[in-house]
């Protein structure tokens, strides 16, 4: 098992060295130290999971927003396409009529 300490935690360990050594001599103190370490690890793990969950929620909201924008954009482009198609049809008909008039 490896214990990683921040510089601040390492300084606290150095300051409380005698108390820590006394705890390790005492089985009950050792169990209490291990419980404390386990609890701190679980709290840290919980905090990391909360942060990841918040990030996932944010990313999901962005994805939903992007999906809605894509739907709106698609609807707009379909309307533009329909309008262009209608205009194109009208222009072809008009050209055909002019062509027929010029042939007479």
C-alpha positions, 0 to 999 in steps of 0.5 A: 500500500502506498500513501501519497501526501501533499507537502502540507500533509507531510509537514503535519506528519513531521510535526506530529511524529511522536503522536503518530509513532505512539499510535502505531505502537498501539493496535487501537491507535493503528486501527483508528489511523487506518479508519481515518485514512480510509475515510479520507480516501473515500471522501476524496473519491466521492468528491472526484466522482461528484466533480466528474458527474457535474462535468458529465451533466454539463457536457450532456446539457451542451449536447442536448443544446447542440442537438436542438440547434441542429434540428432547428438548422435542419428545419430552416435549411429544409424551408430554404430548399423548398423555397429555392425549389419553388422559385426554380420551378417558377423560373423554368416555367417562365423560361419555357413560356418565353421560349414558346412565345419566341418560337411562334 
